[in-house]
């Protein structure tokens, strides 16, 4: 049986009727948003269900949307069923005041470094992660640089010539 958007959505709606917050299609990907507190159960189901069989975590990343009050930081999971060549995007939103979500490392070991990177840049704390610490930035950094409250450039620098930056 070929895996389709309709089949995946129906299976998720049947299994987690109260956990789905929305779904849509974007760039030929099915996107489903879940309540963050249910993410561990959802990820386990997607990985272990023999019909869905999302055995490969392609990517895990963060996104910051400060205008979404109470759901400012998103964690985005890209999953792939290699046998059916079907890809799927899952999202969960957490508040900026307490950016915590369950770790995906019990299901995909590859989530380890992806979660560390998301923590490093967005400050998302992955509960149950085996070694959650900075991976690319210096350990003593006190900010999370991909949050939109920080400027893209250092405005105090005087050694830049605008002509080199397209201005």
N, C-alpha and C positions, 0 to 999 in steps of 0.2 A: 504494500500500500504506500503510495506516494504521500509524503508529509506536506501539508499545505497550511497556509495561514489560518484557514477556517478550522482545521483539525486541531492545531495547537491552541488556538483561542478557546475552542469548545472544551478541550481537556482541562485547560487552566480554569475556566469559568465553572466547570463541574466540580473540580477539586478545591478551589479557593474562591467561592462565590462572594465572600465579604472582603477579600484582600485586594481585589483589583480596583484600582482608582481610575483607570482609563486605558484606552488603547487607540492606536491609529496606524496608518501606513505612512512611512516617510522614506523616500529613495528606495522603494521596493523592499523595505524591511518592515516586518511587523514589530511595532513598539507596544509594550504593555507596561503600565506603571502599577507598582504594588506598594502596599503599606510596608514601611521599612521594618516594622517589628515582625513581619511574616517572611522576610527574605530568606532566612535559613531553610525553612520548610519548602519554600518555592524552589530554591536552587537545588535542594536535595531531590525533589520530585522531578525536575527537569533533567537532572543528570541520571537518575536511577530508573526512571520509568522506561520499560523496554520499548514502548511505542515511540516515545519522544527521543530518548537516547542522545541528549546533548552532551557528548563526551568531551568536547573541546571548548575551552574558554579562550576565545580569540583575543579579547581585550576587556579590561576593567579600568574605568577612568572616572574622574570627577568633573563636575560642572557647577558653576556658581551663578545663580540667578537671584540677585539681591532683591528684586521687586516681588518675588513670591514669598510673602510673609509667612513664616512658620515652616516653609519648605524651600529654603534658600540654596541648600547644597544637595546636588544629585549625585548618585552613584549609578553609573551606566555599565551594564554587563552585555557583551556581545558573545553569544553562544552559537555553536556550530554543530550540527549533526552531520558528520563526515560521510556516513553511509548514504544518506539521502541528499547530501549537498544542500542542506537547508540552514539558513542563518536567521538569527532571531535577536532582538534587542530588548533588554529588560531594564527598567529604571526604578529607582526608589529614592525618595526625597527625605532629607533630615533637616531639622532646624539648625541654623548657624550657631545658636546658643548652646546646643548640645549635639554636635555632629558624630553620633555613634550608630553603628550598624554591625550586624553579625558578619564575621569573616567568611569568605568563600573557600578558604584553604582546606577545610575538611573534605571538600568535593573536588577541587582542582588545585594541585600543588603550585601550578603556575600563577595562581592568584597571589602568592606570597610577595613577589617583587612589585606586582601591579598595585597591590594594596599599600605597600610601603611608599610607592611613588604618589599615590593619591593622598595618603596621609601627609607626606612631605610638602605637597603643593597646596592642598585644600584643608588640611587639618582634620580629616575624617578619621575617627578612631574605630578600628575594626576589632570588635570584641571577639576574643578567642584567637587572634592572630599570634603565631608562635614567636615573632620577633619584630614587633612594630616599632621601628625607629627610622630616622631619616635615611634616605638612600642616595640622594643627589646633592642636596644642600648641606651646608655645614651643620654639625650637631648643635652648636650654640645659637643657631638662628631662632628668633622668638616669634617670627611672623610666618604666615603661609602665603607665599608670593602670588599664587594664582587667584586669590580672592580679589574681587574687583575694587576694593577700597584702596588698593595700592597702585601708584602710577606705573605706567609701562616703562618710563624712563626716569633716570635720575636728573631732576631739573636743576640740581646745583652744579652739575658738571660744566666746566668752562672750556674743556679741551675738544669739544665737538664743533665741527663746522656743519651748519645746516645743509650745505650743498651736497654733502655726502649722504644725507638721509632723505633726500627727495623733497626738501623744503626750500 
